[in-house]
Amino acid sequence: MKTEISPKDSNREEAFNLWMSSPMPMVTLVKTMDVTRLVRYSKKHDLSFNMLLCWCIGKAATTIEEFYVLPDHGKLYRYDRLAINVIVSNNEGGINSCDIPYTDDLDHFNSDYMRLTQSASQNCESSFLEDAMVIGTSAMTVTELDCIVNQYTDQFCNPMVMWGKYRKGWFKTTLPISFQFHHVQMDGGHAARFLEQLQAIIKTELR
């Protein structure tokens, strides 16, 4: 459910007053993650690495209250659920996107992920969840990337997690992850805590 709220009734009132009219309110943090366990789990269970990372992103986000509030066209909204947006290459050589509803149940999330991404690819149609706070993702896995800074548009204030190809080392596999967020939605401390939580989930949740 999506509900408009007054900034005064949230813990983002000061940030709303400071940043809502800013021409560039987006902030990007980059952290290199140890994804060794995620790669091993992906291969052991024959599951998509990107799907697993999307699930970890959703799980980490559920621990940060600020993810459930989002500014949009001068207003502030509260949501009661999260979703992960995935960009898919389609059969016509273009791209489409689909919103995957987040659930703690990995099997359920994987089923939705596979069904929705395959449908977007085959039918060349995007699908959206209007009543969920959507975390965008973009995986450019054809090359290793140090950092990604997305374009800013006032048509899209959602947080965005982006990455390239992971890097294999002798003892561990790493992946730089860029996290872009609207300063009205959260502060740098919340974003840093999200990245720390994401790393902890990658290391401990999937065995």
C-alpha positions in Angstrom: 0.0 0.0 0.0 1.2 3.5 -0.9 0.0 6.4 1.4 0.8 10.1 1.2 2.1 11.4 4.5 3.0 14.9 5.8 6.7 15.4 6.3 5.9 16.6 9.8 4.6 13.1 10.6 7.9 11.5 9.6 11.5 11.6 10.7 12.4 13.1 7.3 10.9 16.5 7.8 14.2 18.4 8.1 15.6 16.5 5.1 12.5 17.2 3.1 12.8 20.9 3.8 16.5 20.9 2.9 16.6 18.7 -0.2 13.2 18.4 -1.8 13.8 21.4 -4.0 17.5 20.7 -4.6 18.4 20.3 -8.3 20.7 17.4 -7.5 19.5 15.6 -4.3 21.0 12.2 -5.2 24.0 10.8 -3.3 26.1 7.8 -4.4 28.1 5.6 -2.1 30.4 2.8 -3.3 31.5 -0.3 -1.3 33.5 -3.3 -2.4 31.7 -6.4 -1.2 33.1 -9.9 -0.5 30.7 -12.0 -2.6 32.6 -15.3 -2.3 29.8 -17.1 -0.5 27.2 -15.8 -2.9 29.1 -17.1 -5.9 29.6 -20.5 -4.3 25.9 -20.7 -3.3 24.9 -19.7 -6.8 26.9 -22.5 -8.4 26.1 -25.1 -5.8 22.3 -24.6 -6.1 22.2 -23.6 -9.8 20.7 -20.2 -9.0 21.3 -16.9 -10.7 23.9 -14.8 -9.0 22.0 -11.6 -9.8 18.8 -13.0 -8.4 20.6 -13.9 -5.1 22.1 -10.5 -4.9 18.7 -8.9 -5.5 17.2 -11.0 -2.7 20.1 -9.9 -0.3 19.4 -6.3 -1.3 15.8 -6.6 -0.4 16.5 -8.4 2.9 19.0 -5.7 3.9 16.6 -2.9 3.0 13.9 -4.3 5.2 16.1 -3.6 8.2 16.3 0.1 7.4 13.1 2.0 8.2 13.9 4.8 5.7 13.5 2.5 2.7 9.7 2.5 3.3 9.4 6.3 2.7 10.0 8.0 -0.6 9.7 11.5 -2.0 7.9 11.9 -5.4 6.9 15.1 -7.2 7.1 17.3 -4.1 5.2 14.9 -1.8 6.2 12.2 0.6 4.8 8.7 0.6 5.0 5.7 3.0 4.9 2.1 1.7 4.2 -1.2 3.5 6.3 -3.4 1.2 9.4 -3.4 -1.0 10.1 -4.6 -4.5 13.3 -5.0 -6.6 13.4 -3.6 -10.1 15.4 -5.6 -12.6 16.5 -4.5 -16.1 16.2 -7.3 -18.7 17.5 -7.6 -22.3 14.6 -8.5 -24.5 14.3 -10.6 -27.7 14.2 -7.5 -29.9 17.6 -6.2 -28.8 16.2 -3.6 -26.4 15.6 -3.6 -22.7 12.6 -3.9 -20.4 12.2 -3.7 -16.6 10.2 -5.6 -14.1 9.4 -5.2 -10.5 9.9 -8.3 -8.3 8.0 -8.2 -5.0 10.4 -8.9 -2.1 9.7 -11.8 0.2 12.0 -13.4 2.9 11.2 -16.7 1.2 14.1 -17.2 -1.2 12.3 -20.0 -3.2 9.3 -17.7 -3.7 11.4 -14.7 -4.6 13.4 -16.9 -7.1 10.1 -18.2 -8.7 8.8 -14.6 -9.1 12.2 -13.4 -10.4 12.5 -16.1 -13.1 8.8 -15.8 -14.2 8.8 -12.0 -14.5 12.3 -11.6 -16.1 11.6 -14.4 -18.6 8.2 -12.8 -19.5 9.8 -9.4 -19.9 12.5 -10.8 -22.1 10.2 -12.9 -24.3 7.2 -10.4 -24.6 9.3 -7.2 -24.6 7.0 -5.7 -22.0 7.8 -4.1 -18.7 5.8 -4.7 -15.5 5.5 -2.4 -12.5 4.3 -2.5 -8.9 2.7 0.9 -8.1 2.0 0.1 -4.4 5.5 -1.0 -3.5 8.7 1.1 -2.7 10.9 -0.1 -5.6 14.7 -0.4 -5.3 16.2 -0.2 -8.8 19.0 -2.4 -9.8 21.3 -2.4 -12.9 23.8 -5.2 -13.5 26.4 -4.5 -16.3 28.2 -7.8 -16.0 30.1 -7.7 -19.4 33.0 -5.8 -17.7 34.5 -5.1 -14.3 33.5 -1.6 -13.0 35.0 0.4 -10.2 32.0 2.7 -9.7 28.7 3.7 -11.4 27.0 7.0 -11.0 23.5 7.0 -12.5 21.8 9.9 -14.2 19.4 12.0 -12.1 15.9 12.7 -13.2 13.1 14.1 -11.1 10.8 11.5 -12.6 12.7 8.7 -10.7 13.6 9.3 -7.0 13.9 5.6 -6.1 17.1 4.2 -4.6 19.3 2.4 -7.1 21.9 -0.4 -6.6 24.3 -1.0 -9.5 27.2 -3.3 -10.2 29.4 -4.8 -12.9 31.3 -8.1 -13.2 32.6 -9.7 -10.0 36.3 -10.1 -9.6 37.8 -13.5 -8.9 40.9 -13.7 -6.6 42.9 -16.5 -5.1 41.0 -16.6 -1.8 37.9 -14.4 -2.3 35.6 -12.9 -5.0 34.8 -9.2 -4.7 32.3 -6.9 -6.3 32.2 -3.0 -6.1 28.6 -2.0 -5.6 27.3 1.5 -6.1 24.3 2.7 -4.1 22.4 5.9 -5.2 19.7 7.4 -3.0 17.6 10.5 -2.6 18.7 12.6 0.3 15.1 13.2 1.4 14.6 9.5 1.8 17.7 8.8 3.9 21.0 10.3 5.1 24.5 9.0 4.4 24.5 7.1 7.8 21.4 5.1 6.8 22.9 4.3 3.4 26.2 3.2 5.0 24.3 1.0 7.4 22.4 -0.6 4.5 25.7 -1.4 2.8 27.1 -2.9 6.0 23.9 -5.0 6.4 24.0 -6.1 2.8 27.6 -7.4 3.3 26.6 -9.2 6.5 23.6 -10.9 4.8 25.8 -12.0 1.8 28.3 -13.6 4.3 25.8 -15.2 6.7 22.4 -15.9 5.2 23.3 -18.2 2.3 25.1 -21.3 3.4 
